[in-house]
């Protein structure tokens, strides 16, 4: 079996940062790299002797048996991923997994051409020239609509769709599902947020309630960023594109009696001396200085927070807030990083099988152990190795139980600027309890308008 390895660097696609980044609409902190700061990421795989790993080995043996019966295929596949996923310092995940995939398919003679392209750049790189684009590439689920409108992604069906539905959280699969009901990618990792906190300040009981936390220490949430302030309105029943997230015409619905009550809660929150509105980047600096004791963020700042807090490092799902005597669970957005297959690939069977392998048990394990990449494959999440990683466990709990899929409709881009403005008006005192209903209704109207009408 040949293993020809070519390296193709895409002009303008070289990106080396692991920091969180925003989108063109002004949203920040929502596209961070899904890396965990847990020490367990460095632990030996030999320590995780769970039934799930035995099941993985059995599955690999079954796959090998099936592979021996595959039709002979000789092909060249272009595969794109970020530079970190091809860096020897992080275990050269992409090359290693493609080589292992080759070993599992002795009847396939595959030449891999590797290219560097981030998940966020994939939209531009793929749609700029579909024929020249990679057969298999990583992409952000928030860009799904752009790919689907151009019919650039292969829809998963049959046994491939069954595999995805069987092994990943429904919330993640929803993030890669378009309004036509089709699933257009294999989940690779999550993109949500939760809460980091100082255990020396807050007890395990305190962290269930934001109101209790504010009695004991400083809590930071970026109130003038829609990625974060939406969690308050989602917590009281607000919706994006209907209850199932698939009703484009429904738009953003925040205005209700509960929504007005939550606005009034936020007015009081902004005035609380123990509340701080700061970006996660600023909040972690304040935590280092001791002026913030808890803040909302995702996996991308886990390692830095752990370094600051040491033994007092705590991580938990978002707390509840009490509004007019009722406790409401705050609900963050969730999106996914997915593995897509180009719709015009000449070798769809090989490409889709590779995509599933890159998102499968062995690949997720290697990615986690070499780069701290947060896994989302259910069987791997059940292993002792991952169960011991509190960041991954909180991330997984959040995605599976309280997060709301952030859909890819282009109308979503209308939300960010009005959300930022609404947050700023609350912080400045322009939104008051006297005009809360009027201001919330104006916010909702703006969030459902392109601004060009």
N, C-alpha and C positions, 0 to 999 in steps of 0.2 A: 504494500500500500504506500502510495506516494504521500509525502507531507511537504508540499512546496509552500513556503511561507514568504509572502511579499508584504512590504510595508508601504502603504500609500498615505501620505500626509495631505490632508485637504487644506487648501489655501484659505486662510481666514478662520479656520475652525480650531486652532490650537488654543485650548483653555486649560490652565493649570490650577485654578483656585478651587478650594474645598468650601469656601465661605458661602453663606446664604446669598441669593440674589433675587431681584424683583423681576417684574415683567414690564412691558412697554406701557402699561396703563398706570404705572406709579405704585403698584402694590409692592411691598417689600417683605422679605423674610419667608416667602412661601415656596421657594424653589431651592431650599438648602439641600446639601448632600446628605443622604441618609446614612450617617455614620454614628456608631454608638461609642460612648466613652468608657464602656465597662471593661474592667480588667479581664473579664472572662473571654473577651475577644482574642486574648493572647494565650488562652489555655490550650492544653494538648487535646487533640481530638480523641485520644485514647481514653480520656476520662469520661467520655460520654457514651457509655455502653448501653444505650437504651434500646428498647424494642423497636423504636422508630428507625434507628440506624440499621438494625438487622433487617427490617422491612425494606429499607433502601437497597441493601445488598442483594436481597432476593429479587427486587424489582430490576436491578441492573443485570442479574443473571438471566431473568426472563427476557429482558430487552436484547441481551446478547444472542439468545436463542432465536428471537424473532429476526434479528439483524442478519443472521446467517442465511435466512431464507429470502432476503431482500433482492430485488432485481439489481443487477450490476449497473452502476451509474458513474460516469466520469464527468466532473463539473468543476467550475471555478465559482466560488461564492465570495462576494464582497461583504465584509462585516465591519460595521462602524461602532465605536464606543469612545468614551472620554479617554484622555491620555492617561489618567490615573489607573484606569482599568487595564492598561497595556504596559504599565511601568513595572520593571523588575522589583523595584522597592516595595511594591504592594502585591507581589506574587504573580504579575503578568496574568491576571485573571482571564482576560479574553483569549489569549493564545493558549493558555493551559487548558481551558475548557474546550476549545475547538480541537485541540490535539486529543483530548480524552474522548470527545465525540467521534473523532476519526477512528480511534481504537475500537469503539463500540459498533462500528459499521464497516466491517472488513470488505464488504462487497461494493462499498462506495469509495471512489478515488477522488478525493476532494482537495482542490487547491484553494487556500484561503488568501484573500487580499484584505489586509487590515487597513482601516482608515480611522483617523481621529476626528470625532464629532461628538459634541456634548448633546445631552438630551434636549436642551433648549434650542440649540442650533440646528437640530435635525429638521425642524419645520422648514427653515430656509434652505438648507443644503439639499434635502430630498425634493422639495417642490420646485426648486430652481431648475433641476434637470433630472426628471424621474428615471429616464433610461440609464443615466450615468450613476444614479444613486446606488447605495448598498442594497443587497438582497435582504439583509438582516441588520437592524439598527435599533438603538435605544431612543426613546422619546418620552416627553412629558405628556401625561394624559390630558393636561389642560389645553394642549394643542390638537386634540383628537379631531375636532370639527374641521380644521384646516386640511388635514390629511383626507378625511372622508369626503369633503366637498370635491376634492380633486381625484377621488377614487384611487388614492395612492397606497392604501393598506389592504392586505389580504384579510378577509373575514375568516375567523376560525369557525369550523363546523365539524360535525360528526364526532369521531373519537377525540379530536384535538380540543373541541369545545368541552366535551365531557371531562377531559383531563383538567382543564382550567377550572371548571365549576367544582370539581371534586377536591382540589388541593389548595384553593385560595379563598380568602374571606369574600363573601358576597359584596361587601362594600368596595373592596378593591376591584372586583370584576365589574361592578357598576361604573367605576371610574373609567374603565376601558370599553364601555358599552355606548354606542351611539344611539340617536333617536330612532333609527330604523330597527333597533333591537339587536343589531349585530355586535359581536365582541371582536375587537380589532387588535388585540395584543395580549401578551403573556405578562402578568405582573412580575416585576423585579424587586421593587421595594416601595415603601410607603412615603407619604409626605403629609404629615399632620403635626399637631403640637399638643403640649400638655404643660405641666408645671414643675419647675425646679424649686427646691426650697431648702432652707437651713434647718436641720433637725434640732439644733440647739435652741432654736427660737419657737418652732411649731411642733406640736405633738401629732401623732397619727390621727387623733380625733379632730384636732384643729383644722387639718388640711382638707377635711370634707366640706368645710364651709368657709367661703371667702370672708363672710362677716366676722366669724370668730378669728380668722387670721388677722384681720385689720385691727383687732383689739390688742394683738400681741406684737405685731411687727409690720415692716414696710413691704407692700406688695406692688409689683409693677406689671402693668398691661399697657400695650401701646394703643391708646384709645383713639388716636387719629389715624389708624390704619385699618382698613376694612377686613383684612385677613384676620385680625384679632377682635375687632369690636363686633363683628358679625356673630361671634359665639354667644353673646348676650341675647340677641334677638332670636337666634336659632333655638336657644334654650327655652324660650316662651312660645314656641310654635311657629316662628317665622319660617318662610320657605323660599327656596330658589327654584323656579320652574316647576312648581307643584310639589305634591307630597313625594312623588317618585323621582323628581328631578328631570323628568322627560317631557314636561309640558312647556314648550318654548313660549307659547302665548300667555302662560300664567305669570311669567316674569318674577320679579322680586316682590314678596309680600311680607312686609314688616308691620304695616299699620293695622292695629287692632287694639282692643282695650288692654290686652296684656303687653303689647308693644309700647303703648303709651306709658303704662306703669313701669316698664323696664327703662324707658327714657328718663322717667323721674328718678328711678333708682340710680342711674348713671350720673344724673345731676348731683345727687348727694355724694356719690362715690368720688366724683372729681373734686369735691370740697373736703374730703376726708384727709386729714393731715398724714395718715399712714398710707395713702394711695399715691403712686407715682406713675405717670404716663411717660413711658420711655421705650425706645426701640430695644429689642433683645441685645443688640450690640452695646448700647449704653447701659442697659440694666445689668449686664454681667460685669461691667466696669464698676458700677455702683455696688454690686455685691462684693467685689474685691475690696472696696473701700469700707464696707459695712453699712452703707446707707440704703441698701435694698436687701431684703431677706428671702424674697420669693419672686419669681417672674415666669411669664408664659413664653414658651419657645419650643422648638422641635429638636430632633436628634443632632442637628448640626452644631449645637453648642454644648453637648453633653460632656465632652472631654475637658473643655476649659472650666466648666462649672464644677466638675468633679475635682479638678486640680485646686480650685479655690476653696471648696468646702471640706475636702478631705473626708474624714470619718463622719462629718455632719452632712454629707451629700444626701439629699432626698429628692425623689422624683415621684410624681403622682398624677393621676388624671386630673383634668380641670375640676375645680370645686363647684359646689352649688352656691346660689345666692338666694337670699330670702327677700321676696318682693310681696309686700302687703300680706305677710303671714304665710306665704306659700314658698316652699323651696323649689328652685328650678336648677336642674343640671345644665351647666354651660356646655355647649356643643361646638367643637371646632370643625373646620373644613378638613377634608382628606382628599388628596389626589394620589396618583401613582406614577412611578416610572415604569414604563412598559417596554417590552421587546416586540418590535413590529417586523412584519415581513412585507416587502414590496409587492404590490399587486401584480406587477408585470415580470416578476422573477421567472426565469426559464426553468427553475428547479424547485417548484413549490413544496414537494414532499420533503426534500432535503432541508430547505430553508425553514419550514415550519417545525420539523423535528429538531433542528438546531435551536430555534427560539425556545421551544419547550425545555430543551436540555439546559440552556443558559438560565432559565428560570426555575429549574428543578432542584431537588434535594442536594445533590453533590455540588452543584455550582453555587447554591446559596451558602452552603457550609464553607466552601473555599473562600468565597467573597467575604464572609463574616470574619473568618479566622485570619485572613491576610490584610483586609482593609477595614475591618470593623463595620462592614456594610450591613445595615439592618435587614434581616430576612423577612419573608412573608409567606413562605411555603409551609403549610400547616403542619406537616409531619416533622419538619425540622424545628419548628417553633415548640414542639412538644418534647424535645430532647432535654436531658439534664443540663447540657451546656448552655442552652438558650434560656431555660427556666431560671437559671442562676443569674441572668443578666436583667437587672431591674429596669433599665432603660428600655430594652427591647420588649419586655413584658408589659410595661405601661403603654408603650407605643402600640403594641398589638391589641391590648384591651381597648384603647381609645378607638382604633380603627374598627374593631369588631362590634363595639357596643354603643358608642356615643357620637362618633364622627359623622358628618354629613358629606356625602360625595360632592366635590366641587366639579360641576359639569363643564364641558368644553364649549358650550354655546358661545358664539362670538358676542352675544348680548351681555355676557358676564363682564366684558370689559367696560361696560357702561357703569358698573357698580362702584369701582374703586375710587374715583375722584369724588363723587357725592358722599361716599362713606368717610373719606378723609376729611372733607369739609364739615360733615355733621359732627364728627369727633372733635374737631377743632372748636366748633361752636359750643359744644358742651363744656369743653375745658376753659374756654374764655368767658363763659357765663352768658353767652348770647342766647342759648337755649335755656329757658326757665320752665318752672312748673306751670306757669300761666300759659305759655305758648308751646308746651311740649307736643301736644297733639298736632297742632298746625305745622310745627317744624318736622315732626316725624313723617307726616303725610307729604310734605314737600320733598323730603329726602327720598321717600319711596318713589315719588313721581320722577325725580331726577335719575334715580337708579334704573328706571325703566325707559329712559330716553337716550338716544345716541348723542343728544346735544346739537344735532344738525336739523332738527325738525322745527 
